[in-house]
Amino acid sequence: MNARTDAGSDQIVARFADLVKTLAAQADQIESAQQVHDLEQAVRNGGMMLLGELLGQLLQSAVDRRQQTLRICVCGARRRHQGVRSRKVGTSLGDVRLQGIYFKCMSCGDCQHSVDAITPEAFTTIMRDMVLVAGVCSTSFDKGQVVLRQLAGVDVDDEAVRQTCLREGHK
């Protein structure tokens, strides 16, 4: 890890400690099933948010480490830096935005975004598998979207569920 990732991780740990204190105070006041529901939801939401941020920082660190290895194209020529661009990646902890360099080879025309080096698809493999299960087990792709929101706590467009299922079905 680098210093930026370490600092970000320290912030997440501090925010997690604050969350735990807040939730512990909330737990001391529980007197009904509704309050148990509210506490469970707060734990899930707070935990997923912090874990999603941690995953995003760790993935960004991985992208940053790998970027310069993509400078050389598969054809052997040196690729050109075409600017830094953001890429959204769907994970089981929610969407993360990763920054990476977009490279283009002037010899063969091959292009690659540095995020693609660690995750070439719009979803991580865990999230892709969750989308497939929800899409295949539901009677429609829009119901798969609801299943993902209710059970996993992640928002995935029904069209993304459909495209993912069709793409994997063709493989």
C-alpha positions in Angstrom: 0.0 0.0 0.0 1.0 3.6 -0.4 0.9 6.5 1.9 -2.4 7.8 0.4 -4.0 4.4 0.9 -2.7 4.2 4.5 -4.1 7.7 5.3 -7.5 6.8 3.7 -7.6 3.5 5.6 -6.9 5.3 8.9 -9.8 7.6 8.2 -12.1 4.7 7.5 -11.0 3.0 10.7 -11.7 6.2 12.7 -15.2 6.5 11.0 -15.8 2.8 11.8 -15.0 3.4 15.5 -17.5 6.3 15.5 -20.1 4.2 13.8 -19.6 1.4 16.4 -20.1 3.9 19.3 -23.2 5.4 17.7 -24.7 1.9 17.1 -23.8 0.8 20.6 -25.7 3.8 22.0 -28.6 2.9 19.8 -28.5 -0.7 21.0 -28.8 0.4 24.6 -32.2 2.0 23.8 -33.7 -1.1 22.1 -37.2 -1.9 23.4 -39.1 -3.2 20.3 -38.8 -5.3 17.2 -38.9 -2.1 15.1 -35.8 -0.8 16.9 -34.0 -4.1 16.2 -34.9 -3.7 12.6 -33.6 -0.1 12.5 -30.4 -1.1 14.2 -29.8 -4.0 11.8 -30.4 -1.7 8.9 -28.0 0.9 10.3 -25.3 -1.7 10.8 -25.8 -3.0 7.2 -25.8 0.4 5.6 -22.9 1.9 7.6 -20.8 -1.3 7.3 -21.4 -1.5 3.5 -20.6 2.1 3.0 -17.3 1.9 4.9 -16.3 -1.5 3.4 -17.2 -0.1 -0.1 -14.9 2.9 0.5 -12.1 0.6 1.7 -12.5 -1.6 -1.4 -12.4 1.5 -3.6 -9.2 2.7 -2.0 -7.6 -0.7 -2.3 -8.6 -1.1 -5.9 -7.4 2.4 -6.7 -4.0 1.5 -5.2 -3.9 -1.6 -7.4 -4.7 0.5 -10.5 -2.0 3.1 -9.6 0.6 0.4 -9.1 -0.1 -1.2 -12.5 -0.5 1.9 -14.7 3.0 2.2 -16.1 3.1 -1.5 -17.0 0.5 -0.7 -19.6 2.7 1.8 -21.3 4.1 -0.9 -23.6 1.6 -2.4 -26.0 1.2 -6.0 -26.8 2.7 -5.2 -30.3 5.8 -3.9 -28.5 5.3 -0.2 -29.3 5.0 2.4 -26.6 1.5 3.6 -26.0 0.5 7.2 -25.6 -1.1 8.7 -22.5 -4.5 9.9 -23.6 -5.6 11.4 -20.3 -6.9 10.3 -16.9 -10.5 9.1 -17.0 -12.9 7.8 -14.4 -14.4 4.3 -14.6 -17.3 3.0 -12.5 -17.0 -0.6 -11.3 -19.9 -2.4 -9.7 -18.9 -4.4 -6.7 -20.9 -6.4 -4.1 -20.4 -3.4 -1.8 -21.7 -0.9 -4.2 -20.3 1.1 -7.1 -16.7 2.4 -6.8 -15.2 5.1 -9.1 -11.6 4.5 -10.1 -9.3 6.9 -11.9 -6.9 5.6 -14.5 -4.9 6.5 -17.5 -6.3 5.8 -20.9 -3.5 4.6 -23.2 -3.5 4.3 -27.0 -1.0 2.6 -29.2 -0.2 4.7 -32.3 1.3 1.6 -34.1 -1.6 -0.9 -33.9 -4.4 1.3 -32.6 -5.0 -0.8 -29.4 -6.5 1.2 -26.5 -6.6 0.3 -22.9 -7.8 2.0 -19.7 -5.6 1.1 -16.7 -8.7 0.0 -14.7 -9.2 -2.7 -17.3 -5.9 -4.3 -16.2 -7.5 -5.3 -12.8 -11.1 -5.7 -13.8 -12.0 -5.6 -17.5 -15.8 -5.8 -17.0 -18.3 -3.4 -15.5 -18.6 -5.7 -12.5 -16.2 -7.5 -10.3 -16.5 -11.3 -10.5 -18.3 -11.5 -7.2 -20.8 -8.9 -8.3 -21.2 -10.5 -11.7 -22.1 -13.8 -10.1 -24.6 -12.1 -7.8 -26.2 -10.3 -10.8 -26.4 -13.7 -12.7 -28.1 -15.5 -9.8 -30.6 -12.7 -9.3 -31.3 -12.4 -13.1 -31.6 -16.2 -13.7 -33.6 -17.0 -10.5 -36.1 -14.2 -10.9 -39.0 -14.3 -13.4 -37.8 -11.1 -15.0 -34.7 -8.9 -15.1 -36.5 -6.0 -13.3 -37.3 -8.5 -10.5 -33.6 -9.4 -10.4 -32.9 -5.7 -9.9 -35.3 -5.7 -6.9 -33.7 -8.9 -5.5 -30.3 -7.3 -5.6 -31.5 -4.1 -3.9 -33.4 -5.9 -1.2 -31.0 -8.8 -0.4 -27.6 -7.4 -1.3 -28.2 -3.7 -0.8 -26.8 -2.8 -4.2 -28.5 -1.0 -7.1 -28.1 -2.5 -10.5 -30.2 -1.4 -13.4 -32.4 -4.1 -14.9 -30.8 -3.5 -18.3 -27.4 -4.3 -16.8 -28.9 -7.5 -15.3 -30.3 -8.4 -18.7 -27.0 -7.7 -20.6 -24.9 -9.6 -18.0 -27.1 -12.6 -18.2 -27.2 -12.6 -22.0 -23.5 -12.2 -22.3 -22.7 -15.0 -19.9 -25.3 -17.2 -21.6 -23.6 -16.8 -24.9 -20.3 -17.8 -23.4 
